[in-house]
Amino acid sequence: ETATFDIYGNKTEETLFEFSTSQNKNEKKTYKYNANGDRTEEAEYGAAGTLTKKTIYTYNANDDKTSEIAYDASGNLVKKIVYTYNSKNLKESRQVYNAANILESVKKYIYEYF
């Protein structure tokens, strides 16, 4: 495995090497970040160097992650995760959607205040 980092210490690229008697695989991932250092994009490439998957991350004004949306090489939705937050800026829910953009699961976060 090799990795490249930007001047802020964020990983911008990594290459994974896998060697076996049947095949050799090189897979690469690249990353992009916003001004706050939050990952905004992750792209995965196969052994031939072609894009296999891209994930886009979005954030709200409080720098909380609001979504993770994964696409295949053709730009088709693979999976979407949406996060919501309450008025105290605490995570309220995590909703997972499948490739057909149909809600598969919801996780609710409940906080007790003392």
PEGI-V92924 format. One record per backbone hydrogen bond with DSSP energy under -0.5 kcal/mol. NH is the residue of the N-H (numbers start at 1). CO is the residue of the C=O. Records with the same first field share a line. If there is no record, write none. Layout:
BEGIN
NH: CO  CO
END
This chain:
BEGIN
2: 15
4: 13
6: 10
9: 6
12: 4
13: 4
14: 29
15: 2
16: 27
18: 25
20: 23
25: 18
27: 16
28: 45
29: 14
30: 43
31: 12
32: 41
34: 38
37: 34
40: 32
41: 32
42: 55
43: 30
44: 53
45: 28
46: 50
49: 46
52: 44
53: 44
54: 71
55: 42
56: 69
57: 40
58: 67
60: 64
63: 60
66: 58
67: 58
68: 81
69: 56
70: 68  79
71: 54
72: 76
73: 52
75: 72
78: 70
79: 70
80: 97
81: 68
82: 95
83: 66
84: 93
86: 90
89: 86
92: 84
93: 84
94: 107
95: 82
96: 105
97: 80
98: 102
101: 98
104: 96
105: 96
107: 94
108: 106
109: 92
110: 108
END
